[in-house]
Amino acid sequence: MSDSETLPAKAQEIAAGYAFTGPALDLGALLWDGRCHPGASVRIPLPMLNRHGLVAGATGTGKTKTLQLIAEQLSAQGVPVFLADIKGDLSGIAQPGRADDRVQGRAAEVGQQWAPAGFPAEFLALGGLGHGIPVRATVTSFGPVLLSKVLRLNQTQEQSLGLIFHYADTKGLELTDLKDLRAVVAFLTADEGRAELKNIGGLSTATAGVILRSLTAFEAQGMTDFFGEPEFDTADLLRTAPDGRGVVSVLELPAVQDKPLLFSTFLMWLLAALFHDLPEVGDVDRPGLVFFFDEAHLLFDDASKEFLDAITRTVRLIRSKGVGVFFVTQTPKDVPSDVLAQLGNRVQHALRAFTPDDQKALRATVKTFPNSAYDLEELLTGLGIGEAVVTVLSEKGAPTPVAATRLRAPQSLMGPVDGAGLDRAVRESSLHERYAQAVDRESAYEKLTAAQEQEQEQVRARVPERTRGRPESVPGPKPPEEEPSLVEQVVSSGMFRSLARSVGTQLGREITRSLFGTARRRR
């Protein structure tokens, strides 16, 4: 008689809810009445991974190891994975684990045939800060909504920034990096620039000043490296290794972990770019990518209603493009209810209830679960490290019974790879040659500068013609009291007026913007 058959009737019902016939990920073994039952496996059907999920729990309860465990099994079944590595702990997924007493003990408890294994991994770093292939975005593709969030602009300022992007799009003025955006903002606050925006709402000098000051502060914090070219291609997140396993793309964030708003918004840009780039595939046997969004609460803090609506629509619609999204945070209340409703798979680690606010959060968390045979308030505060309450979507799409679970041990190294090892992996990567070196090609700033320089040459060429043949007693033109600014010189030039009229090129026409205002040129 198997272990699951010796369970009490209620526990047998729970175990039967996870007896899937198709491919699935093994999370661990059922906990019931204080005992672990290795014959009663708790699993997630592979086709249901694109129905999204939530991994939650207090600090130190094992969320990172859960991500590692799920990522390993996805890779083994040929599914690419994206992980945000906030603390540097997840880089160990590339190397085999160590069979110490703790690992062997956990494997025996849950009936796991544990063997050390490393998995194919690609290490990425925002702007090249840290150990990884540089991940950059152009300002144009990042878009006004996400940029407004990292610049901490209010709604009015965000709308004004949207006008600036719209103007740049239609005129073919590529906003590759921050100096391009600064140049266009400066132009649109000058007399001729204001006329350009007159028919679509205009841009006040005060608002433009706020945007420019925000850009200055942003650059002063060392953020310029994140914007530029070559821009990261989301197709590089969808690769498999020669042996058929999915590549695990690990975005190394320790170097920017003190800038949480920046990296959380960049994660949203990657997700929005995937939504924009990928074709519709409908329901598939396995997801094309599973994307783990760590520190998810940072994305939702102080977000506008429009921003939250865009997140909700992206999460709802990206499923049909074969992408599963797992939000990782401390409690479900960190995630807006409209987003939480889209998350079909739940792994809830222990919660603490030391304060009245903690107790309120605990009761709110319990209410987000289906009816359960457990006393969830008691259970969630008593779970040990590496234990969780699980409910997922079955192969038929129905929620499974809530199952207290002792989780399996990851097979890869549970700890960071040293910096030298990461740097070696980066140098040997097939992506290194493509992304390592930043490129600064012609864009809005260079076009405006070239127009200004040509106008200056034309002015110098005309001055001798005006003064030629004059009697010596007649004074020449009075020199200007103050040298015009670059913007004033540019916008007063005939060349720039011609540029502004004619540069609505194929590039400008090809730009399309997604739910977040992010943009990609057609490939």
Backbone hydrogen bonds, N-H to C=O, Kabsch-Sander energy under -0.5 kcal/mol:
donor,donor_aa,acceptor,acceptor_aa,energy
5,E,2,S,-0.6
6,T,2,S,-0.8
6,T,3,D,-0.8
7,L,4,S,-0.9
12,Q,8,P,-2.4
13,E,9,A,-2.0
14,I,10,K,-1.7
15,A,11,A,-2.7
16,A,12,Q,-2.6
17,G,13,E,-1.1
17,G,14,I,-0.7
18,Y,15,A,-1.6
19,A,16,A,-1.3
20,F,18,Y,-1.7
25,L,44,I,-2.9
27,L,25,L,-0.7
27,L,42,V,-2.5
28,G,42,V,-1.4
29,A,406,R,-2.2
30,L,37,H,-0.8
30,L,40,A,-2.4
31,L,404,A,-3.3
32,W,35,R,-2.7
35,R,32,W,-1.8
37,H,30,L,-2.8
40,A,37,H,-2.1
41,S,39,G,-0.8
42,V,28,G,-2.7
43,R,41,S,-0.5
44,I,25,L,-2.1
46,L,23,P,-2.4
48,M,45,P,-1.3
49,L,46,L,-1.6
50,N,47,P,-0.6
51,R,48,M,-1.8
52,H,49,L,-0.9
53,G,325,V,-2.2
54,L,345,N,-2.4
55,V,327,F,-2.6
56,A,54,L,-0.5
56,A,347,V,-2.3
57,G,329,T,-0.8
58,A,350,A,-2.9
61,T,58,A,-1.4
66,T,62,G,-1.8
67,L,63,K,-2.3
68,Q,64,T,-2.1
69,L,65,K,-2.6
70,I,66,T,-2.6
71,A,67,L,-2.8
72,E,68,Q,-2.4
73,Q,69,L,-1.7
74,L,70,I,-2.3
75,S,71,A,-2.6
76,A,72,E,-2.5
77,Q,73,Q,-1.3
77,Q,74,L,-0.5
78,G,75,S,-2.0
79,V,74,L,-2.7
81,V,247,V,-2.0
82,F,290,V,-2.5
83,L,249,S,-3.0
84,A,292,F,-0.5
85,D,83,L,-0.6
85,D,251,L,-2.8
86,I,84,A,-0.9
91,S,88,G,-0.8
92,G,89,D,-0.9
93,I,90,L,-1.8
94,A,91,S,-1.6
95,Q,92,G,-1.9
97,G,411,Q,-2.5
100,D,98,R,-1.8
104,Q,100,D,-2.5
105,G,101,D,-2.5
106,R,102,R,-2.2
107,A,103,V,-2.5
108,A,104,Q,-2.0
109,E,105,G,-1.9
110,V,106,R,-1.8
111,G,107,A,-0.7
111,G,108,A,-0.6
112,Q,107,A,-2.7
114,W,112,Q,-1.5
117,A,411,Q,-1.8
119,F,93,I,-2.0
122,E,248,V,-2.3
124,L,122,E,-0.5
124,L,250,V,-2.8
125,A,133,I,-2.6
126,L,252,E,-0.5
127,G,135,V,-2.5
128,G,125,A,-1.7
129,L,126,L,-2.1
130,G,128,G,-0.9
132,G,130,G,-0.9
133,I,123,F,-2.9
135,V,125,A,-2.5
136,R,134,P,-0.6
137,A,226,F,-2.0
139,V,176,T,-0.9
140,T,175,L,-2.8
142,F,138,T,-2.3
143,G,139,V,-2.0
145,V,516,F,-0.7
146,L,142,F,-0.5
146,L,516,F,-0.7
147,L,143,G,-1.7
148,S,144,P,-2.1
149,K,145,V,-1.3
150,V,146,L,-1.9
151,L,147,L,-2.1
152,R,148,S,-0.6
152,R,149,K,-0.8
153,L,148,S,-2.5
158,E,154,N,-2.7
159,Q,155,Q,-2.3
160,S,156,T,-2.0
161,L,157,Q,-2.4
162,G,158,E,-2.1
163,L,159,Q,-1.6
164,I,160,S,-1.8
165,F,161,L,-2.3
166,H,162,G,-2.5
167,Y,163,L,-2.6
168,A,164,I,-2.5
169,D,165,F,-2.9
170,T,166,H,-2.5
171,K,167,Y,-1.9
172,G,168,A,-0.5
172,G,169,D,-1.1
173,L,168,A,-2.1
174,E,172,G,-1.1
176,T,174,E,-1.1
180,D,177,D,-0.7
181,L,177,D,-1.3
182,R,178,L,-2.4
183,A,179,K,-2.0
184,V,180,D,-2.0
185,V,181,L,-2.5
186,A,182,R,-2.2
187,F,183,A,-2.0
188,L,184,V,-2.4
189,T,185,V,-0.8
189,T,186,A,-0.7
190,A,187,F,-1.5
193,G,187,F,-0.6
194,R,190,A,-2.5
195,A,191,D,-1.3
196,E,192,E,-1.1
197,L,193,G,-1.2
198,K,194,R,-0.5
198,K,195,A,-0.8
200,I,197,L,-1.7
201,G,198,K,-1.0
202,G,197,L,-1.9
208,A,204,S,-2.4
209,G,205,T,-2.3
210,V,206,A,-1.9
211,I,207,T,-2.4
212,L,208,A,-2.7
213,R,209,G,-2.5
214,S,210,V,-2.6
215,L,211,I,-2.3
216,T,212,L,-2.3
217,A,213,R,-2.4
218,F,214,S,-2.4
219,E,215,L,-2.7
220,A,216,T,-2.2
221,Q,217,A,-1.0
221,Q,218,F,-0.6
222,G,219,E,-2.0
223,M,218,F,-1.2
226,F,223,M,-1.3
227,F,224,T,-1.2
228,G,137,A,-1.6
229,E,439,V,-0.8
232,F,136,R,-2.4
234,T,232,F,-0.6
236,D,233,D,-2.2
237,L,234,T,-2.1
238,L,235,A,-1.5
241,A,245,R,-3.5
244,G,241,A,-2.4
246,G,75,S,-2.1
247,V,239,R,-2.2
248,V,120,P,-2.9
249,S,81,V,-3.3
249,S,247,V,-0.8
250,V,122,E,-3.3
250,V,248,V,-0.7
251,L,83,L,-3.1
251,L,249,S,-0.7
252,E,124,L,-3.1
252,E,250,V,-0.9
253,L,85,D,-2.5
253,L,251,L,-0.6
256,V,253,L,-1.7
257,Q,254,P,-0.9
259,K,256,V,-2.3
262,L,259,K,-0.5
263,F,259,K,-1.9
264,S,260,P,-2.4
265,T,261,L,-1.7
266,F,262,L,-2.3
267,L,263,F,-2.0
268,M,264,S,-1.6
269,W,265,T,-1.9
270,L,266,F,-2.3
271,L,267,L,-2.2
272,A,268,M,-2.9
273,A,269,W,-2.8
274,L,270,L,-2.2
275,F,271,L,-2.3
276,H,272,A,-2.2
277,D,273,A,-2.4
278,L,274,L,-2.5
281,V,320,S,-3.4
282,G,320,S,-2.1
288,G,322,G,-2.8
289,L,322,G,-1.4
290,V,80,P,-1.6
291,F,324,G,-3.4
292,F,82,F,-2.7
292,F,290,V,-0.5
293,F,291,F,-0.6
293,F,326,F,-3.4
294,D,292,F,-0.9
296,A,328,V,-2.3
298,L,295,E,-1.7
299,L,296,A,-1.3
300,F,296,A,-0.9
301,D,297,H,-1.6
303,A,300,F,-1.8
308,L,304,S,-2.4
309,D,305,K,-2.5
310,A,306,E,-2.0
311,I,307,F,-2.1
312,T,308,L,-2.6
313,R,309,D,-2.4
314,T,310,A,-2.4
315,V,311,I,-2.7
316,R,312,T,-2.3
317,L,313,R,-2.5
318,I,314,T,-2.5
319,R,315,V,-0.6
320,S,317,L,-1.1
321,K,318,I,-1.6
322,G,319,R,-1.9
323,V,318,I,-1.5
324,G,289,L,-2.6
326,F,291,F,-2.8
327,F,53,G,-2.4
327,F,325,V,-0.5
328,V,293,F,-2.6
329,T,55,V,-1.8
334,D,331,T,-2.0
335,V,332,P,-1.9
339,V,336,P,-0.8
340,L,336,P,-3.0
341,A,337,S,-2.2
342,Q,339,V,-1.9
343,L,340,L,-1.7
344,G,51,R,-2.2
344,G,342,Q,-1.0
345,N,52,H,-1.4
346,R,391,T,-3.3
347,V,54,L,-2.7
348,Q,389,V,-3.1
349,H,56,A,-3.8
349,H,347,V,-0.7
351,L,380,L,-2.1
359,Q,355,T,-2.5
360,K,356,P,-2.1
361,A,357,D,-2.4
362,L,358,D,-2.4
363,R,359,Q,-2.2
364,A,360,K,-2.2
365,T,361,A,-2.2
366,V,362,L,-2.2
367,K,363,R,-1.6
368,T,364,A,-0.6
368,T,365,T,-1.3
369,F,366,V,-1.5
376,L,374,Y,-1.2
379,L,375,D,-2.7
380,L,376,L,-3.0
381,T,377,E,-0.9
382,G,378,E,-0.7
382,G,379,L,-1.1
383,L,379,L,-0.9
386,G,61,T,-2.2
387,E,384,G,-1.6
388,A,405,T,-2.4
389,V,348,Q,-3.0
390,V,388,A,-0.5
390,V,403,A,-2.6
391,T,346,R,-1.8
394,S,398,A,-3.3
397,G,394,S,-2.1
400,T,392,V,-3.0
403,A,390,V,-2.8
405,T,388,A,-3.2
406,R,29,A,-2.7
407,L,386,G,-2.4
407,L,405,T,-0.7
408,R,27,L,-2.8
413,L,92,G,-1.3
413,L,95,Q,-2.5
415,G,89,D,-0.6
415,G,413,L,-1.6
422,L,418,D,-2.0
423,D,419,G,-2.7
424,R,420,A,-2.2
425,A,421,G,-2.0
426,V,422,L,-2.3
427,R,423,D,-2.4
428,E,424,R,-1.8
429,S,426,V,-1.1
432,H,429,S,-0.9
435,Y,431,L,-2.0
436,A,432,H,-2.5
438,A,436,A,-0.5
439,V,229,E,-2.9
441,R,439,V,-0.6
444,A,174,E,-2.6
447,K,443,S,-2.5
448,L,444,A,-2.6
449,T,445,Y,-2.5
450,A,446,E,-2.6
451,A,447,K,-2.1
452,Q,448,L,-2.1
453,E,449,T,-2.4
454,Q,450,A,-2.3
455,E,451,A,-2.0
456,Q,452,Q,-2.1
457,E,453,E,-1.8
458,Q,454,Q,-2.0
459,V,455,E,-2.3
460,R,456,Q,-2.4
461,A,457,E,-2.0
462,R,458,Q,-1.6
463,V,459,V,-1.6
465,E,461,A,-0.6
466,R,462,R,-1.6
467,T,463,V,-1.6
468,R,464,P,-1.7
470,R,467,T,-1.5
474,V,471,P,-1.4
489,Q,485,S,-2.5
490,V,486,L,-2.6
491,V,487,V,-2.9
492,S,488,E,-1.3
493,S,490,V,-1.5
497,R,493,S,-1.8
498,S,494,G,-2.1
499,L,495,M,-2.6
500,A,496,F,-3.2
501,R,497,R,-1.5
502,S,498,S,-2.3
503,V,499,L,-2.4
505,T,503,V,-3.0
509,R,505,T,-2.2
510,E,506,Q,-2.0
511,I,507,L,-0.8
511,I,508,G,-0.7
512,T,520,R,-0.7
514,S,518,T,-2.4
517,G,514,S,-1.9
519,A,141,S,-1.1
520,R,512,T,-0.8
